[in-house]
Amino acid sequence: MIKAVVFDVGETLISEQRIWSRWAERLGVDHFTLMGVLGGMAALDRHHREAFRILRPGTDLDAEEAAWERDDPGGLRNHFDADDLYPDVRAALSAIRAAGYQVIIAGNQPRRAYDALVAMDLPADSVHTSDGWGVSKPEAGFFAKVAAVAGREPGEVLYVGDRLDNDVLPAAAAGMRTALLRRGPWGYLHADRPEAQAADVIADDLHALLPALARLT
């Protein structure tokens, strides 16, 4: 029986549209161009960082982020805040929690994302980031941490994310139940692949999870 529902962050809870739009402006390319190249990276199973190399060869991303912080120390830059939450997040997480499930947020995020997520006061029992744990998806150690903070057996956990490679397949390999969210470029592309059938649930939004949980348990 599923007792805990664990959510990825980017393109699961947080829309990255504003972040990528700000990156386009920083790089001096139009939004459509950056979004198109990102979609290509998703379709080709290449890391999103390669989009920067394609658009601006020789870019040192860490140096660029540091320069951006110096240029705009008080701005959001490539960070997110509550305005970037998808509209269904608060209501869906509240409903899942009210139904008696433990709600946890755990994704591949830098340490600063922890503070941003906590500041949103989301209806979650705990918030965790890969940088805080020192291990990232899709490593098995990340999902071992998920089960440990939940205090559950892996089979009692439903992991929700927008990607097969980082979310569904490694979570399933760890013994967890999984939900693939058709949201963001990776979500739509991955849901169309045969491997998506490995997910216990394929959902169009977070509101679809609670009825699915009733069927799974």
BALO-995436 format. One record per residue: residue in three letters; z, y, x of N, C-alpha, C in turn. Coordinates in steps of 0.05 Angstrom, whole numbers, plus 32768, in hexadecimal, padded with zeros to 4 digits. Layout:
! residues N
ALAZYXZYXZYX ...
This chain:
! residues 217
MET80007FE88011800080008000800080198012 ILE7FEF802C800B7FEE8045801A800680568014 LYS801380608028802B807180258028808C8031 ALA8014808F8043801080A980517FF380B08052 VAL7FEC80C9804E7FD180D380507FD080E78066 VAL7FBF80E380797FBE80F380917FA381018093 PHE7FA3811B80977F8B812B80957F83813680B1 ASP7F6A813380B77F5D814180CD7F5D815F80C6 VAL7F55817080D97F57818D80D47F3B819A80D1 GLY7F2B819B80E67F1181A880E57EFE819B80D1 GLU7EF381AA80BF7EE181A180AA7EED818B8098 THR7F07818980987F16817980847F28818C8075 LEU7F39819B80837F4981B080777F3E81CC807C ILE7F3381CF80947F2A81EA809D7F0C81EB809E SER7F0081FF80907EE4820580937EDF821380AE GLU7ECC820980BD7EC7821480D77EB0822980D6 GLN7EA7823080BF7E90824280BC7E95825D80CA ARG7EAC826980C57EB2828380D17EB4828080F0 ILE7EC0826A80F97EC3826681167EA882658123 TRP7E95825581177E7B825381237E6B826C8120 SER7E6F827B810B7E61829581087E6A82A8811D ARG7E8482A881237E8E82BA81387E8382B18153 TRP7E80829781577E75828E81717E5782978173 ALA7E488296815D7E2C829F815E7E2B82BC8167 GLU7E3C82CC815B7E3C82E981627E4482ED8180 ARG7E5782DD81897E6082DF81A57E4982D781B8 LEU7E3A82C281B07E2482B981C17E0B82C981BF GLY7E0A82DA81AA7DF282EB81A67DDB82DD819A VAL7DE182C881897DCB82BA817A7DD182BD815D ASP7DBD82B9814C7DC282BB812F7DD182A28125 HIS7DDE82A6810F7DEE829081047DDE827780FF PHE7DC6827A80F47DB6826380EC7DAF82538105 THR7DA98260811B7DA2825281347DB98240813D LEU7DD1824C813F7DE8823C81487DEE82258135 MET7DED822A811B7DF3821581087DDE81FF810A GLY7DC58206810E7DB081F281117DB481E1812A VAL7DBB81ED81407DC081DE81597DD881CC8156 LEU7DED81D681497E0581C681447DFE81AD8133 GLY7DED81B2811E7DE4819B810E7DD58187811E GLY7DC5819081317DB7817E81437DCA816E8154 MET7DDF817B815E7DF3816C816E7E018156815D ALA7E07815D81447E14814A81327E018133812C ALA7DE8813881287DD4812381217DCF81118139 LEU7DD1811C81517DCB810D816A7DE581018176 ASP7DFC810481697E1580FA81737E1B8106818E ARG7E15811F81927E1C812D81AA7E33814081A5 HIS7E42814681BA7E5A815781B67E51817481AF HIS7E618180819D7E5A819B81947E5881AF81AB ARG7E6781AA81C17E6681BC81D87E4A81BE81E4 GLU7E3A81A981E07E1F81AA81EB7E0E81C081DE ALA7E1581C881C67E0781DE81B97E0781F781CA PHE7E1E81FC81D77E20821481E77E0E821381FF ARG7E0C81FB820C7DFA81F782237DDD81FC821B ILE7DD681F382037DBA81F681F97DB4821381F4 LEU7DC6822181E77DC2823D81DF7DC4825081F6 ARG7DD7824A82087DDB825C821F7DE0824A8237 PRO7DCA824182457DCE822F825B7DE0823B8271 GLY7DF18229827B7E04823282907E1E823D8285 THR7E21823E826B7E3A824982607E5282388268 ASP7E66824682727E81823A82787E9282408260 LEU7E95822D824E7EA2823282357EBF823B8238 ASP7ECD822F824B7EE98238824F7EEA82558258 ALA7ED8825C826A7ED7827882747ECF828B825E GLU7EBD8282824D7EB4829382377ECB82988223 GLU7EDA8283821D7EF18286820B7F0582998217 ALA7F0A829782317F1E82A9823E7F1482C6823E ALA7EF982CA82427EEE82E582427EF082F08225 TRP7EEB82DF82117EEC82E881F57F0882F181EE GLU7F1C82E281F87F3882EA81F37F3E830581FF ARG7F34830A82177F39832382247F2B833A8214 ASP7F138334820A7F04834981FC7F10834F81E0 ASP7F1C833B81D47F25833E81B87F40833081B5 PRO7F55833A81C37F6E832B81C37F7C832981A8 GLY7F76833B81967F848339817C7F73832D8166 GLY7F5A8324816D7F48831981597F4B82FB8155 LEU7F3F82F081417F4082D3813C7F2F82C48150 ARG7F1982D081597F0782C3816C7EFF82A78161 ASN7F05829281717EFF827781687F178269815C HIS7F2A827881517F42826D81447F3D826D8126 PHE7F50826181177F4E826280FA7F68826B80EE ASP7F67827380D57F7F827A80C67F7C827080A9 ALA7F8F827880987F8F826E807C7F768274806D ASP7F68828A80747F4F829080677F39827C806B ASP7F3D826B807F7F29825680867F2E823B8078 LEU7F44823980697F4A8221805B7F34821C8045 TYR7F2C820380427F1B81FC802B7F2B82008011 PRO7F1D82087FFC7F2C82107FE37F3C81F97FD6 ASP7F3581E07FDC7F4381CA7FCF7F5C81C17FDE VAL7F6181CC7FF57F7681C080077F9281C17FFA ARG7F9B81D87FF37FB781DA7FE97FBC81C97FD0 ALA7FAA81CB7FBD7FAE81BD7FA47FAC819F7FA9 ALA7F9981967FB97F9681797FBD7FAD816D7FCD LEU7FB6817B7FE27FCD81717FF17FE681717FE0 SER7FE981867FD0800181877FBE8001816F7FAB ALA7FEA81697F9F7FE881537F8C7FEE81387F99 ILE7FE381347FB17FE8811B7FBF800681187FC6 ARG8012812E7FCF802E812D7FD6803F81297FBD ALA803881367FA7804781337F8E804681167F84 ALA803081087F8A802D80ED7F81803D80D97F92 GLY804B80E47FA6805E80D37FB6805480CB7FD1 TYR803C80D57FD9803280CE7FF3803C80E18008 GLN804080D78020804680E98037802C80F6803F VAL802D811080458015811F804C8019812A8069 ILE80078123807A8008812A80977FEE8137809F ILE7FEF814B80B07FD7815780BB7FD7815080D9 ALA7FC1814480E37FBF813D80FF7FA1813C8107 GLY7F99814E81187F7D814F81217F7A8157813E ASN7F62815681477F5B815F81627F5B817E8162 GLN7F708189816B7F7381A7816B7F8381B08183 PRO7F7E81C8818C7F8F81D381A27FAB81DA8197 ARG7FBD81E081A97FD981E681A27FDB81FE818F ARG7FCA821281937FCB822A81837FC682248166 ALA7FB6820E81607FB0820781457FC981FE8136 TYR7FDC81F281447FF581EA813880038202812B ASP8005821881398013822F812E8003823A8116 ALA7FE9823A81187FD9824481017FDD823380E9 LEU7FDD821980EC7FE1820680D57FFD820980C9 VAL8011820A80DA802C820D80D18030822780C1 ALA8023823C80CB8025825680BD8019825680A1 MET80088243809C7FFB82428081800E8236806C ASP8024822980758037821D8063802A820A804F LEU801A81F8805A800C81E5804A802081CF803F PRO801981C38029802A81AE801E80278194802E ALA8032819480468030817D8058804C81778064 ASP8051815E806A806B81578075806C815D8093 SER8056815D80A18056816480BD803A816A80C6 VAL8038817980DC801F818280E8801E817A8105 HIS80088170810F80068167812A7FEA816D8135 THR7FE88171814F7FCE8176815C7FCB81648174 SER7FB2815F817B7FAD814E81937FB8815A81AC ASP7FB6817481AF7FC2818081C87FE0817D81C8 GLY7FEC817F81B18009817B81B18011815E81B8 TRP8000814B81B18006812F81B77FFC812781D2 GLY7FE9813681DD7FDD812E81F77FCA811781F5 VAL7FBF811281DD7FAB80FD81D97F99810581C1 SER7F7F810081C47F6C810981B07F5D80F281A3 LYS7F5380F7818B7F4180E5817E7F2780E4818E PRO7F1A80CD81907F1F80B481817F3180A08190 GLU7F4180A981A37F51809681B37F65808881A0 ALA7F6A806F81A67F7C805F81967F98806B8197 GLY7FA0807781AD7FBA808381AF7FBF8099819B PHE7FAA80A781937FAD80BC817F7FB780AF8164 PHE7FAA809A815D7FB0808D81437FCB807E8145 ALA7FD38076815C7FED806B815F80028080815B LYS7FFD80998164800E80B0815F801080B58141 VAL7FF980B481337FF880B98117800B80A68108 ALA8009808C810E801A807981018037807D8108 ALA803C808581218058808A812A806580A1811B VAL805780B88119806380CF810C806680CA80EE ALA805480BA80E3805780B380C6806E809F80C2 GLY8074809080D78089807B80D4807F806580C2 ARG8065805F80C48058804B80B38049803780C3 GLU8044802080B78031800D80C28015801880BF PRO8002801380D17FE7801E80CF7FDA801A80B4 GLY7FDE800380A87FD27FFD808E7FDD800D8077 GLU7FF3801B807C7FFF802C80677FF580498069 VAL7FE2804E807B7FD8806980817FBB806B8078 LEU7FB48081806A7F98808880657F9280A08076 TYR7F7F809D80887F7680B380997F5D80C0808E VAL7F5E80DA808A7F4880E9807D7F3A80FB8091 GLY7F2080F880947F12810980A77EF4810B809F ASP7EE6811C80AE7ECA812180A87EB6811380BB ARG7EC1810280CC7EAF80F580E07EB480D780E2 LEU7E9F80C880E77EA280AC80EC7EAD80A78108 ASP7EA280B4811C7EA980AE81387EC680B6813F ASN7ECF80CD81357EEA80D6813C7EFF80CE8128 ASP7EF780C8810F7F0B80C480FA7F0A80A780EF VAL7EF580A180E07EF4808880D17EF5806F80E2 LEU7EE3806E80F57EE1805581057EF980508117 PRO7F03806481267F1B805E81367F34805B8125 ALA7F378068810F7F4E806480FE7F4E804880F2 ALA7F36803F80E97F34802480DF7F3A800F80F5 ALA7F318015810D7F36800281237F5480018129 ALA7F63801681237F80801781267F8E8009810F GLY7F7F800080FB7F8B7FF280E47F91800480CC MET7F87801D80CD7F8C802F80B77F77802E80A2 ARG7F7D8037808A7F69803B80757F5C8056807B THR7F44805A80717F36807380797F26807F8062 ALA7F24809A80637F1380A980507F0180BB805F LEU7EE780BA80597ED380CB80667ECC80E28052 LEU7ED080FA805B7ECB8112804B7EB0811D8050 ARG7EA0811F803B7E85812B803D7E888149803E ARG7E8F815480557E93817080587E8C81788075 GLY7E7E818E80787E75819680927E5D8185809B PRO7E50818E80B17E37817F80B97E3C816280C0 TRP7E52815C80CF7E57814180D67E5D813080BD GLY7E6C813B80AB7E74812C80937E5C81238083 TYR7E498135807E7E31812E806F7E20811A807E LEU7E1B812080987E0A810E80A77E1780F280AA HIS7E3080F180AF7E3D80D780B37E4080C78099 ALA7E4480D480837E4680C6806A7E2B80B98062 ASP7E1580C2806E7DFB80B680687DF4809E807A ARG7E068098808C7E018082809E7E0C80678093 PRO7E008051809B7E0A803780927E2780328099 GLU7E2F803D80B07E4B803880B97E60804580A7 ALA7E57805880967E69806580847E7680528071 GLN7E69803B806D7E748027805B7E8E801B8066 ALA7E948020807F7EAE8017808A7EC58027807F ALA7EC0803F80747ED5804F80687EDE8043804E ASP7EF8804480487F02803B802E7EFA804E8018 VAL7EF78067801F7EF0807C800B7EDC808F8018 ILE7EC7809680097EB680AC80107EB980C17FFA ALA7EC380D980027ECA80ED7FEE7EBA81077FF2 ASP7EB481147FDC7EA6812E7FDE7EB981457FE1 ASP7ED381417FDA7EE781567FDD7F0281497FDE LEU7F1781597FE37F32814E7FE67F3E81467FCB HIS7F3481517FB57F3E814A7F9B7F37812D7F94 ALA7F2381227FA17F1B81067F9B7F2E80F27FA7 LEU7F3F80FB7FB97F5080E87FC77F6680DB7FB6 LEU7F7280EB7FA57F8980E07F967F7F80C97F83 PRO7F6A80CD7F747F6080B67F647F58809E7F75 ALA7F4D80A37F8D7F46808E7F9F7F5F807F7FA9 LEU7F74808E7FAF7F8D80817FB77F98806E7FA3 ALA7F9580767F897F9F80647F747F8F804A7F74 ARG7F75804B7F7A7F6580337F7B7F6C80227F93 LEU7F71802F7FAA7F7680207FC27F9180127FC2 THR7FA4801D7FB47FBF80117FB47FC27FFE7F9C 
